[in-house]
Amino acid sequence: MNHDRLILASDSPRRKELLELAGIDLEVQPTPVDETLEPGESASAHVLRLARAKADWSANHNPDSWILAADTIVVLNERIMGKPRDKAEAGDMLKSLSGRRHNVLTGYCLLNRKLQQCESDYVCTGVEFRELSSSDINIYLDSNEPIGKAGAYAIQGRGAALVRGINGSYTNVVGLPLVEIIELLKRFELIP
């Protein structure tokens, strides 16, 4: 069993909480990685690139450790929705998601520079929103929950009331596909 240090290269309290609920010991290290979309970049390429960039940044500071990094986005008809900059942008995102189906993609990367190990992949979950009135949107915006969340909602919070259904991994929509991450950590004997 490999009991090496595991670092979560993320400042997401949701990712940390999901891993801790699964009984996984880890340290947290936020990463200052630019999340700007590159021209012509597909959604899957974007989340994979950012997960790897976050893992690389953390590995530069912790070359002997295992680094787990992830990035989550919302995609509606090829339009990538990251984290809204303000309430106005969050409101526009919520209006466009109202009554429609979209995808949530999370790219993840597990990296150990010393052992020259790197595995990355992404998971896609379909999410359907109910029809939202202007009042629904304004009440949700007033909660401030949409700020800092991909697609301007948090399914594990008040945003759950916006979601009619999902097809796929719930934890992926929260920000980390837990089943895939646990399988990956087991494969490298980082957890029993």
C-alpha positions as CSV (number, residue, x, y, z in Angstrom):
1,M,0.0,0.0,0.0
2,N,1.4,3.4,-1.0
3,H,0.7,5.9,1.8
4,D,2.3,8.8,0.0
5,R,0.9,12.3,0.4
6,L,-2.1,13.2,-1.7
7,I,-2.7,16.8,-2.6
8,L,-5.9,18.2,-4.0
9,A,-4.9,21.0,-6.3
10,S,-8.1,22.9,-5.9
11,D,-9.7,25.6,-3.7
12,S,-13.2,23.9,-4.2
13,P,-14.7,23.1,-0.8
14,R,-17.1,20.7,-2.6
15,R,-14.3,18.6,-4.0
16,K,-12.5,18.4,-0.6
17,E,-15.8,17.5,1.1
18,L,-16.6,14.7,-1.5
19,L,-13.2,13.2,-1.0
20,E,-13.3,13.4,2.8
21,L,-16.8,11.9,2.8
22,A,-15.2,8.9,0.9
23,G,-12.7,8.6,3.7
24,I,-9.7,9.9,1.7
25,D,-7.0,11.8,3.5
26,L,-5.6,14.8,1.6
27,E,-4.1,18.2,1.7
28,V,-5.5,21.1,-0.2
29,Q,-3.4,23.4,-2.4
30,P,-5.2,26.0,-4.5
31,T,-3.7,26.7,-7.9
32,P,-3.5,30.0,-9.7
33,V,-4.2,28.7,-13.2
34,D,-5.7,30.8,-15.9
35,E,-9.0,29.2,-16.9
36,T,-9.4,31.1,-20.1
37,L,-10.8,29.1,-23.0
38,E,-8.3,28.8,-25.9
39,P,-9.5,29.6,-29.4
40,G,-11.1,26.5,-31.0
41,E,-10.8,24.4,-27.9
42,S,-13.4,21.8,-27.3
43,A,-15.1,21.4,-24.0
44,S,-13.4,18.1,-23.3
45,A,-10.0,19.4,-24.3
46,H,-10.5,22.5,-22.1
47,V,-11.3,20.5,-18.9
48,L,-8.4,18.1,-19.6
49,R,-6.0,20.9,-20.2
50,L,-7.0,22.8,-17.1
51,A,-6.9,19.7,-14.9
52,R,-3.4,18.9,-16.1
53,A,-2.2,22.6,-15.8
54,K,-3.5,22.6,-12.2
55,A,-1.7,19.3,-11.4
56,D,1.5,20.5,-13.1
57,W,1.5,23.8,-11.0
58,S,1.1,21.8,-7.8
59,A,3.6,19.2,-8.8
60,N,6.2,22.0,-9.4
61,H,5.9,22.8,-5.7
62,N,5.5,19.2,-4.5
63,P,7.4,16.9,-6.9
64,D,7.4,13.9,-4.5
65,S,3.6,14.0,-3.9
66,W,0.6,12.6,-5.6
67,I,-1.5,15.5,-7.1
68,L,-5.2,15.3,-7.9
69,A,-6.6,18.2,-9.9
70,A,-9.9,18.8,-11.6
71,D,-11.9,21.3,-13.6
72,T,-15.6,21.5,-14.2
73,I,-17.6,23.3,-16.8
74,V,-21.2,23.5,-18.0
75,V,-21.8,23.1,-21.8
76,L,-25.0,24.2,-23.5
77,N,-25.1,23.6,-27.3
78,E,-21.3,23.8,-27.6
79,R,-21.2,27.0,-25.5
80,I,-18.9,26.6,-22.6
81,M,-20.0,28.2,-19.3
82,G,-17.4,28.6,-16.7
83,K,-17.9,30.6,-13.5
84,P,-19.8,33.8,-13.9
85,R,-17.9,37.0,-13.1
86,D,-21.0,38.8,-11.6
87,K,-24.7,38.5,-10.9
88,A,-25.6,39.8,-14.4
89,E,-23.6,37.1,-16.1
90,A,-25.0,34.5,-13.7
91,G,-28.5,35.6,-14.5
92,D,-27.8,35.3,-18.3
93,M,-26.5,31.8,-17.8
94,L,-29.5,30.7,-15.7
95,K,-31.9,32.2,-18.3
96,S,-30.2,30.3,-21.1
97,L,-30.3,27.0,-19.1
98,S,-34.0,27.4,-18.2
99,G,-36.1,24.5,-19.4
100,R,-33.2,23.0,-21.3
101,R,-30.7,20.1,-21.1
102,H,-27.0,20.7,-20.8
103,N,-23.9,18.8,-20.0
104,V,-21.5,19.1,-17.1
105,L,-17.9,18.0,-17.8
106,T,-15.2,17.5,-15.2
107,G,-11.7,16.8,-16.3
108,Y,-9.4,15.2,-13.8
109,C,-5.7,14.5,-13.5
110,L,-3.7,12.4,-11.1
111,L,0.0,13.1,-11.3
112,N,3.2,12.1,-9.5
113,R,6.2,13.7,-11.0
114,K,8.8,11.6,-9.1
115,L,7.2,8.4,-10.2
116,Q,6.5,9.7,-13.7
117,Q,2.9,8.7,-13.4
118,C,0.1,10.8,-15.0
119,E,-3.5,9.7,-15.7
120,S,-6.3,12.0,-16.9
121,D,-9.8,11.7,-18.2
122,Y,-13.1,13.4,-18.1
123,V,-16.7,12.5,-17.2
124,C,-19.9,14.0,-18.8
125,T,-23.3,14.2,-17.0
126,G,-26.5,15.4,-18.6
127,V,-28.6,17.8,-16.6
128,E,-32.1,19.1,-17.3
129,F,-33.3,22.3,-15.8
130,R,-37.0,23.1,-15.2
131,E,-38.5,26.2,-16.6
132,L,-37.3,29.2,-14.5
133,S,-39.3,32.4,-14.1
134,S,-37.6,35.7,-13.7
135,S,-38.6,35.6,-10.0
136,D,-37.0,32.1,-9.7
137,I,-33.8,33.5,-11.2
138,N,-33.7,36.6,-9.1
139,I,-34.4,34.7,-5.8
140,Y,-31.5,32.4,-6.6
141,L,-29.2,35.2,-7.6
142,D,-30.0,36.9,-4.3
143,S,-28.7,33.9,-2.5
144,N,-25.2,34.6,-4.0
145,E,-24.8,30.8,-4.5
146,P,-24.3,31.2,-8.3
147,I,-21.2,33.2,-8.0
148,G,-18.0,31.1,-8.4
149,K,-20.0,28.1,-9.7
150,A,-19.7,26.7,-13.3
151,G,-22.9,27.4,-15.1
152,A,-24.0,29.7,-12.2
153,Y,-25.6,26.9,-10.1
154,A,-24.7,24.5,-7.3
155,I,-26.7,21.2,-7.5
156,Q,-25.7,20.3,-3.9
157,G,-27.2,23.6,-2.6
158,R,-30.2,25.7,-3.4
159,G,-29.5,25.0,-7.1
160,A,-31.0,21.5,-6.6
161,A,-34.4,23.1,-6.9
162,L,-33.6,24.2,-10.5
163,V,-32.8,20.7,-11.7
164,R,-35.5,18.5,-13.1
165,G,-33.2,15.5,-13.6
166,I,-29.7,14.2,-14.4
167,N,-28.3,11.4,-16.5
168,G,-25.0,10.2,-15.1
169,S,-22.8,11.0,-12.1
170,Y,-24.3,13.3,-9.5
171,T,-20.9,14.0,-7.9
172,N,-19.6,15.0,-11.3
173,V,-22.1,17.8,-11.3
174,V,-21.0,18.8,-7.8
175,G,-17.4,19.0,-9.2
176,L,-15.7,15.6,-9.0
177,P,-16.7,12.2,-10.4
178,L,-16.1,10.3,-7.2
179,V,-16.5,6.7,-8.6
180,E,-13.9,7.3,-11.3
181,I,-11.5,9.1,-8.8
182,I,-11.8,6.3,-6.3
183,E,-11.1,3.7,-9.0
184,L,-8.1,5.7,-10.1
185,L,-6.7,6.1,-6.5
186,K,-7.2,2.3,-5.9
187,R,-5.4,1.4,-9.1
188,F,-2.3,3.4,-7.8
189,E,-2.8,1.9,-4.3
190,L,-3.3,5.3,-2.8
191,I,-6.4,4.0,-0.9
192,P,-7.4,0.5,0.2
